Structure formats: structure tokens, C-alpha cells
Amino acid sequence: MASFDSVAASYDKSLVASRIGTFQREQVHRLMDKCLHTKKGLHVLELNCGTGEDAIWLAKKGHEVWATDVSEAMLSVAEEKVHRSQLSLKISLQQLDFMRLKKLSVPQKFDLVLSNFGGFNCVSPIELQQVFFNIHQLLAPDGLLIFVIMVDMTAWDMFYQFAKGKWGSLFRRKGRQVHYVPVGGNRVPTWYHTPKQLRELLAPCFRIEKLRGIGLFVPPSFLESAFTRYLSWLSWLDRLDRMINPGTGLARFCDHLYVQCLREK
């Protein structure tokens, strides 16, 4: 929690409003639009909502969002943005660790549970399986789970390590062991997954309906500064991502995976 509290003030500028962050989030929103365009007035639970960017997007689409995050500082920024957007009647905020979903203070079932951009990477595979089970209990019978998670073989990361001559780090994400990623001066335990591993963890609670890559050509956010002088390149890379729409085969090498799941009965 301390790690994410310490980056809350700069989070929007460095990730949400950055060119790379904007392109990748728009890729996620386009996929969600295809899934939700016929659905009206959904009751949505958002996990690791950060500064509320996705909650606001969903609320503007007419959905009611219960947005949660473990970081009090992130929620403080989100609350200000929700108030500024005049969406307080559509968005409720609660400080909550998604490992403790039983403490959720909402009686009714949800139509959709959303976790965007790597929140689920912060728990071990065993813990993540328990999270999926708890989400299953919170969803309506025909409910959806959508999450975006970092994968274990990002092409851009491997290219970056190769260009830097860090041969030993080419496959640094592979394996099921824990990695420690610096966030706000702290080291956050992080696990990366393959599509096959995710299917195993989701069963028997969920069945993957759609799996797409986010950021095959658009690079990871840590390369934002490297593209400062080449912003037009990012627009072209985003167009390539739109054209190719990375499916299961290429998704393995993208920065993130978009995973859309149906609740098993």
C-alpha cells in the first residue's frame, strides 16, 4: 500500500495522461466497448481502480461503479476526479484490498468485475486463484470478469534488455517465481503469467471468452521518455496495434493481456 500511496500524486501524469498510457488504455476501452455496447446500466465492481480513470469512463457510459483500491492516496485523487466530473451519484469509492473481498460492503451481485493494468500481478498464483473464486461468488449468474495483466515474455522488454546488452535479463519475466519491481522507492512482489497458466487459475470458476494483446507495437510505459522526440512514431505504432488486433498467438508477446471471462454456473 505504501508503494502505491507514494506514486499517487504523479500517477496520472506519468501513466494515465502519458502518450503510451493513453494509447494502451484506449486499446482496452475499445475491447470493452465491443463487449458492453449492448449492455445498459451495469452494476460494476472495479478492483485496483487507481485514480479512477476507468470508473469515470464506465460511469459516463451509464453504468454504476463500485471502485475499490488498497491505496488511500490513490482513492483521494480518484475522489477529486469523480467530484470534478460530477459523477458522484454513479461512482462509489471504498478502500479495499482485493484479497479481502469478503469485507466488501455491497449486498447485491455485480454484472461485471474489472481489474485493469496489472493489479492481479501483485499476488501469487495461489492467491490469485482464491481471488477468482471470491469474484465468482460476487458475480451474477451471467456476469463477466474482465482483467488486464502483464505477461511473461513482452517483446519490447526483451528488445530493450538486448539493446542494453543485458543478456541475462532477456527472459527475466519467465518462470513462476516472484519478481521484485521498484515502485515509489519500494519493491513490490510481482508475478507474470502465460495464457495457459491463466486458464488453469481461472478454472473451474471462469471460462475465457476473449484474449487479446495490449501493446504489441505500442511499447511499455517505462519507455515513454525514450519516445519523447518521436511522438509521431507512437501514433503509427498504435495504428499497427489497431490493424493487427493481437490475438492468442501474438498476445503472448504484448505488454499486457486483455482477458474477458464468462462466469461458470
Steps between C-alpha positions, in 0.01 A plus 500: 500500500783739587651447155186612319425779749840650416433516124134612515576871446703433184309198371270683258782703347745212461257226394137601445566819302823387333485423127577132553260472793226669299546274196502181708194603704312588180581151368340352812197729475441404136492132595267571791274706274456202268404286798272747680341708223166315525497493881340788691521607862739230619596468865882496485761416762843639418806363678827697525321802352800731548408862435157412360559538127314183401223555755431841347503353148248232602279747685483723194374194312207483743625229736515511881849434634620390843869588471750357749872530559741412779665844481335782694704757306384362165140512616545859613603597147213293358248671730609844380471392134156345556377819667643713219328277243167532687466122517468454875155342457643240261828414676555378856853470640627261766848423630532125465770241434359262238644213704228589754193510279287348775520841672326665206203696634262452204212251533402452134675301229710667230457473124867572432824488696791694351870513584712705261875523445678250716330501838474121489877477443551604863381172652639147478334240273341326801363832629377595152306174476330588828422849365331343196293277730389799709411698186292205379294527820441873447385478137148452369446166318564658159769735631829588335856529628736722298859551605822627345820334618871508416642197321832319528658559156446860388678554166578866579657411835717230343607742224586765761711256704676384181572859390645576844722192483328343800504148361419339833178703525352408161259252658484663843121467520483129423429242765247493778731649762445838659671811357550825687408812303596849627197722565536830685826404667366161612521156345162347417478119468381423147407183310470467120277248324449317173156460340514129586571572867210746513259241359611257771454760775157609371356148483251389617353843586543671161537425131703736281275649233752740345874545535677788325837666525541861614816667376667278242633800307425775754783459755479470880464819701858486629613591146297823491807722541681319218220600260481866604659612173307247293138552606372457144649150506273409790194592292616269223574220747150541643354474149689174449354364824151596379555334161642175633292477821734241655319174568607197698812426294655847521348599834771305679754763391298813580547729798167392653224246443134597485306203642121490475336214691155349537389381841452126519173398665 
